[in-house]
Amino acid sequence: MSTPVRTLAMAKAATQLGGEQSLIIFDAAQSATGFDPDAFGAVVGTLKAGGLLVLMTPAAWAAADPAPVADGDHARLAHWPFERQQLTARYLARLARRLSSHASVLHWPQGGHLPAPSLDGGDQAARADAIADSDCLTQDQAASVAALAALAPARPVVISADRGRGKSGALGIAAARCLAAGQDVWLTAPRPAAVSAIFERLAALLPRGQREGNVFRLPAGQAEGDTASGSELRFLAPDAIEAARLACHDELLPRLFVDEAAAIPTPLLKGYLAHFPRIAFATTVHGYEGTGRGFQLRFRHHLERQCPGWQALEMTTPVRWAPGDPLEALTDDLLLLSAQPPELPEPCAKNAQQWLEGCDIVVLERDALARDEAALRQLFGLLVQAHYRTTPADLRQLLDTPGLTLMAIRQRDVTTGRDAWLGVVAAVEEGGFPAPLAHDIWCGKRRPRGHLLAQSLAAHAGHQGAAEARWWRVLRIAVHPELWRRGQGARLLQALEQQALEQQALAAGVTRLGTSFGAEADLVAFWLAQGFVPLRMGLKRDAASGEHAVMMGKAIGESGSGESAPRGQLAQDALLGALQQDFQRLLPSLLTHELHGLPPGLADRLRQQGSETDLAMLTPAACAQRLDWYRRGGGGLALVRPWLETALEACEPSRLDEASRHGLVLALGGQDAPAYISWAEGQGIVGRKARDRWCRAAAGRLIEQSE
């Protein structure tokens, strides 16, 4: 009986992580979908030994010097006013060249004969015979299982492995042994699908256990320890761990396994480490779910401070395929999964500052960069190490995003002529919307693709001019880890600003720099020192970073002092000054309500740029303008609270009906507050959207009655 071939949308490729396939047909020839790097990275790693990957590509890729056209995946990069057909295809051209250069790739042209592939999966059985632990496939896996099963208080274990090394299997085997000994386990990962292999291993090793949703239970009487209630493994989402911990007595806290830790925000990981005596972190070194090298680099210092006895284990022997597998090498090359920063020479170690003075900063030409594998690998390696979650698609963004400026620190060896790349900054042009479209963005009617900063400051900070203005938003900035805290990040930003100034001299162009990132006190301090000011704060924690996103900006030509600006000092630029003043006016209200859990150190940093006593008094005209934006569909009630409070206080009781006044006062405490919800339901206003519509209409009535 033939096995049916399942079809899967590119967007759902990540659901296959942890599974195994014998045949994968990846169709990149369809112009509507094209080549999705993240989808390719996700599914290729599920191919087991002896399996076959068939990559279907457009005919143009077969050319000796291919020039592919933009495909469907370019739609993610085609921000307004670009259409995907207008974008370059440097990334696809590089893929085609790399595929042509690999001897292990068999080319099957349309209408030609199918080459005969070799499906040798290696001698897996012979390797397994040498392992003392019968449940494990490699010595690496056996060592990891032993460390996980023997977790001791204040001695966390960190396991690093490339894909296909049996990391999930090790977690599953260790968890099964813990349950068999009557010990509960909590498990967390970025997504439930990422731990499916762990549940499968539990079911195989503990056949009398039962899985119910995200819980695997071993019934009473099956465990060696306390058999009164049995034992269980419970999967919890990363942001649900804290609530579960608070509901559990400290002495009863189970051991915690954190899988794919590189893709979980660092603040959450630090919280786990502080509260769980027995904890293990596992992460993929070069793979789809974040980047383990960067995770280790950033988290290692915290581990050494908090738990000097922590243990690092690395799994290097593959279990899903044989060592030296050609497909693994090809995938690594195509997606740059193992990209690393360059090794620094001995002169740098002896006198880094003097050595750095001999380095220059250059603007990178992306056409040339796409053909320079050594430079591309080093630069992408820098970005990987600097960001907690870098995916294969980020390389495509780097090469093909329109309006992107790329600058890097270069050290040239005069003897060999080779370049070492030590730092990189990427910025993308945003804004420049015509006034009619900017107005629609301002009042929430339109949201063109891209332009995160410019659109957010218009739609959520209430300034149409932010969408009309031209910005360079810093997407990424990275410095070689061995050169941190030597002023190189500031140096890159200064060079970027100088580049923008030079472009201004040629034509009317970018006038402001901006950035958006997960807010941490030290990061905010860095940007403050470069002359940037806070302009907006996200009200909810970002799902990726676990932090509230903060947006900061700087007018080009306004120099950073190297220190935080004095309290109350506003930006000289009129637009930035207005945005900054509005943010400072709003911040105390947000800290009382939506941002009440913000760390005190971070709140203090944000307040460094202004104080309530320095803010101009709100005029009736200013209140009316802000509330008019709100009633038209802009922002949300939390973003107009000070203006609404001022307008309500100034409006005579006789000029606004009691129901509107009372409802607005209740809504100021929060649109999801029980008191407001109860009152609204009594008025026949049911549901959050209905409450929001009522508030906007009531604010409109307040404006009309106050005129």
Salt bridges, closest charged atoms under 4 A:
GLU20 OE2 - ARG320 NE 3.83
ASP65 OD1 - ARG371 NH2 2.88
ASP71 OD1 - HIS74 ND1 3.20
ASP71 OD1 - ARG396 NH2 2.74
ASP73 OD2 - ARG76 NH2 2.79
ASP73 OD2 - ARG396 NH1 2.81
ASP133 OD1 - ARG177 NH2 2.75
ASP135 OD2 - ARG177 NH2 3.00
ASP162 OD1 - HIS286 ND1 3.02
GLU212 OE1 - ARG217 NH1 2.78
GLU232 OE1 - ARG217 NE 3.21
GLU232 OE2 - ARG234 NH2 2.95
GLU242 OE2 - ARG245 NH2 2.77
ASP259 OD1 - LYS167 NZ 2.80
GLU260 OE2 - LYS167 NZ 3.28
GLU289 OE2 - ARG191 NH2 2.34
GLU289 OE1 - ARG389 NH2 3.35
GLU328 OE2 - ARG165 NH1 2.36
ASP332 OD1 - ARG377 NH1 3.90
ASP333 OD2 - ARG98 NE 3.02
ASP333 OD2 - HIS102 NE2 2.68
ASP333 OD1 - ARG377 NH2 3.71
GLU346 OE2 - LYS350 NZ 3.13
ASP360 OD2 - ARG410 NH2 2.72
ASP367 OD1 - ARG90 NE 2.64
GLU373 OE2 - ARG94 NE 2.71
ASP394 OD2 - ARG476 NH2 3.32
ASP400 OD2 - HIS74 NE2 3.31
ASP419 OD1 - ARG412 NE 2.65
GLU429 OE2 - ARG470 NH1 2.87
GLU430 OE2 - ARG473 NE 2.51
ASP440 OD1 - HIS439 ND1 3.93
GLU497 OE1 - LYS554 NZ 2.87
GLU547 OE1 - ARG541 NH1 3.81
ASP573 OD1 - ARG512 NH2 3.02
ASP582 OD2 - HIS463 NE2 2.62
ASP582 OD2 - ARG626 NH1 3.32
GLU594 OE2 - ARG641 NH2 2.78
ASP604 OD1 - ARG607 NH2 2.74
ASP628 OD1 - ARG631 NE 2.97
ASP628 OD2 - ARG632 NE 2.85
ASP672 OD1 - ARG688 NE 3.03
ASP672 OD1 - ARG691 NH2 3.17
ASP692 OD2 - ARG696 NE 2.93
GLU704 OE2 - ARG631 NH1 3.43
